[in-house]
Every structure is written in structure tokens, then in C-alpha cells.
């Protein structure tokens, strides 16, 4: 741990030496029928996690990585919102999400190791990425990393970065949709939000089907050197059709990042 101001930071962000704290599960709250918010307590009420914006934290062993939805300034806790992918629901993926199943099986008081940070670092008003506007393409539960980034941008009046978020889902029970639409309502000049569903309801006002080149062209900015595309999803989706479509639309490889 190290001190930053009057708080104590769990992770030493930006360096190669990472703490591996063991954190205790304090609560598990249902967000929807298959999604939960897990709150883990930090070592004290004055600790913050110290994870750079939009980066992952890695859980015990090879469980996997996820991005907290709590903010870095939140003291004493870290929140993870996770969609639980249960076994034997989809014939093509019988094991489904082992990390989400492991979290779902935890009892209050159980402990787990955290490690971080991940690869992508957003520096507010800094020179790490000269991205104005900053455009982001996300899919599946990777939406949590974009929500944290969007919160960081909109919370800073001096940050003029603009974001576009495209999210693909099977049904209308979109993870964190209400929170995203709340941000859109209060910061419509900085956020463009668009969804697409495999199985849309009759009153659906967004797109249907897979993310394609026409959808990208309509809801993402024109390709330029100050636009960054960030993607998260299974390899069959990111490798084809996303990357080929982005290339067709003029986006350079160096202006894309895939989690």
C-alpha cells in the first residue's frame, strides 16, 4: 500500500510492482435475474483501490479479469457488477463463465485475491492518449470498463473528451443500461449511446442484429488520428467482423485497442 493525499492506495498504479490484497465479500446484490453487484471491503475505510480508470483487476488464480464499477475516489470498498453465465444453458458453451460462477458461489465473508492493473490506461487531460473526441466500441460485459471511463470523463468539467458507446446484447436486459441512460440524459453533448439486440422487442428504438459496417458508419465518428476505438468481446466477434469492417471504414490498427 502507499499513501496518496489523505487516502491509502491498495494498488500501486503505473508501476510493475503490484499489491495482491485479499479482500472480503461484504454484500452481493441482485441487479437483474442473471446479474449481481458484488461489494468487497478494502483494508480500511480510508483505503481506495488505486486502479487507473478503465483498467481491469484480476481475481484469484486464473479466474479472470473484470473492471470495477465503483470509482477510484470511493473509499473502503470496490464494487464489481457481473453477469452470471450459468453452466449448461448454451449447448455450444456448456461450461460458460467460470469466473462469474465462482463469484456467484461465494458467501458473505469469503475472501478472494485481487491483482492489477490491466493494460489500457486513460489519463485525464494528459498526454498518454491525445484523443479528442474519444470514441469507444464495446460489447458484452466489457461495458463496465466503458462505464467507469465515461464516469471519469463526465465528472471532470475540464475534460472535453467525447465518447460513443455501442453495445450488442441478445435481449433487452442490458447490463447497466439505466445508469448509462442516466449519464446520457445529463451529458448528451459528451456521450452518444447506441444498442443492438439479437432478439429485440416490438417497441425497440435501437438496432437489431450484429454490429456491422453500416451500424459503425452511422453511430461512430469518421476515422481520424484523434479517434480511439476500444473493443471487448469474444475473438470470433472482434476478429470478424469488427476489425475488417473498421479497416474498410478507414480506421487504422494503431487507433484500435482490443481487451
N, C-alpha and C positions, 0 to 999 in steps of 0.2 A: 504494500500500500504506500501511497505517498500523498502529501497534502497539497491542495490547490485552493488558495484563499482560506476560507474557514471550513472547508469540507475535506473529507478524506476519500481519495480515489482508489477504487479497487483495482482497475486495470491501468497499467502504465501505457497509455495510448501513444502510438507513433514510434515506439521502440521495438527492440527484438526480445526484451525481457518481459514476459507476461506472468502476472499472478495467476494461480489456479485456485480460486476460493471455492470452498464448499458451502453452498447456500441451501437454506431450509425452505421448503414449500410452506407458505403461510395460508394460502387460500386457492381454491380452484372454482371459478365461477362460470356457469353456462352462459355463452353468448348466443348460441343457436343450438339446434338439435345435434350438430356434429362439431361444434367449435367451442373452445374453452379459453378463459383468461386465467393464466397461472401466475400467481404473485409469489416471488421469492424474497426473503428478507436479506438485506445486506448486513455486514457485521455489526453495524450500529446505526442509530437514527441519523447520524451526521455523515454517513458514507454516501457517495454516489458511485455509479458503476464506472464512469470514466471511459465509456465506449464511444469512439468517434461516430458522428452522425451517419446513419445508413449502413453501418458495418455489422457483421454477424458476431454472435457469441457461440462458441462451440460447447456442446454439452458432453457429459461423461463418456470417455472412450470414443467409440465410433458412432454414437447416437446420431450425430448430425449437427447442423448449424441453423440458427434462426436469429432474426433481428427483433430486439425488444420494441414494444410499442410505447413504453414509458420513455420520458425524456431524460436527457443526461442530468438535468438540474434536479430531478426528483431524488429526494434523499431517503435512505433507509430501505428502499425496495427496488425491484426490477420486475416488470410485467412482460409476459410472453403471451400472445394470442395465437393459438394453434388450432388448425382444423385437424380433427382426428380421423385418420384414414384407417378404418377397421379392416380386419382380415376377412377374406372370402366374400367380399362384396362385389368385386370385379373379377371376372374369370381370367382376364389377361394379366392381372396383378394380384395374385392370391395373398401375398404377404403384405402388400400395401405399405403404409408408412410406419416403419418400426419405431422411429423417434416419437411420433405423435402417440402411438400406442403405449410406449414406455412412460411418457408423461401422464397419460390418462390413467395409468395403473398406479401412480404414486398416491400415497396417503398424506394427509396434512402432518407435517413434522418430518417427513422423509427428506433426505438431503441428496444433492447432486453437485458435481463439479462443473464450474464454468471456466471457459478459456476464451481469449480473444486478443485483439480484434481481428476482423477479416481483412479483405483486400481493398475494397473501394472506400476511399476517404473523401468526404466533402468538407472543404474548408470554407467557412462562411466569409464572404468578401475577401478571400485570399487569392493567391496566385497559383495554387495547385492545379485548378481547372479554370481556364478563362472561358467560362460557359455563360453566355448571355444571349438568348434565353437558354435555360437548361431543360431539355425535353427528355422524357423518360417513358420507356415502353416496358410494361411489366405484365406478368401472367402468373396465375396460381397463387399460392400463399406467400410468394415473394412480395406481395403487396405491402407487408408490414415494413419492409425496408424503405419503400417509397413513402409510406405514411409518415415515418419518422423524418425523412428528408423534407417532405412538404411542410410538416410542422415547424422544422427548423427555419425554413425559408420564410414562411408567413409570419413567424413570431418576431422577426427582425425587420423593423421599418426601413432600415438602411439596405436591406438585401433586395435588389431589383430582379433577381432571378425569376424566370417564369417556367412553369412545368406543365407538361401534358402527360396524362396517365391513361393508358389503355389497358383494360383488364378483361381477360377471357375466362368464362366460367360455364359450367354445364347448366345450372339452374339459377334462379333469381336470388337465392340465399347467398349473396356475395359477402365475403369476409370484410368487415369494417366499412360497409357501404354507407351506413348512416353517418359515421364520423367523417368520411371523405366528402359526402354531400354537404355536411355542415361547414367544412372548410371552404368548399366551392361557393357556398352562399355568402360567406363573409370575405372571400378573397377571389372573386370571379375574374379580376383583372390579372391575377397571377397563376391561376390554375384552370386548365382545360381537362375535363373528366369525361371518359367515354368507356362504355362497357359493350361486350358482345356475349351472347349466350348460345349454347348448343340447343337448348330447349326453352325458347322464350315464351312467356305468357302472352295472351292476346293483346293486353294493354301495354306491352313493352315498347318504350320510346327510343331505345338504343338499337344497336345492330344485332344480327343473328349470324351464326356460323363462325368459321375460323377467321382469325386475323389474316387478312390478305393485303395485297399491294394497294388496291383501291381504298381500303379502310385506312391504311397507313397514310396514303396521299391526302385523304380528306381530313384526318384528325391529328397528324403530326406536321411540324413546320417543314419548310423546304430545307433540303440538306445544305449545310454550310459548316465552316470550320469552328463556329462557336455554338454548335448544337451537339449534345451528347445523347446517344441512345443507350439506355440501360435495359437489359433483358433478363428475365428469370423464368425458367420453365424447363420441362424435360428436353433432353437433346433432340428427339425427333421433331420437336416444335421449334427450337431455336435454330437448329441447323437447316431445317427445311420445314416451312417456307420462309421463316423470318429473315435470315441472313441473305438468301438470294433476292428476296423482294426489296430489302433495304439497299442492296447493291444496285438493283435495277433503278431505284429511285434516286441514286446518286450519293448515298451515304458512304463515307469512307470507313474502312475497317478500324482505323485508329480513332474514329469518333464513335465507336460502339464498345460496350462492355457487357459481358455475359457472366452472371453469377454462376 
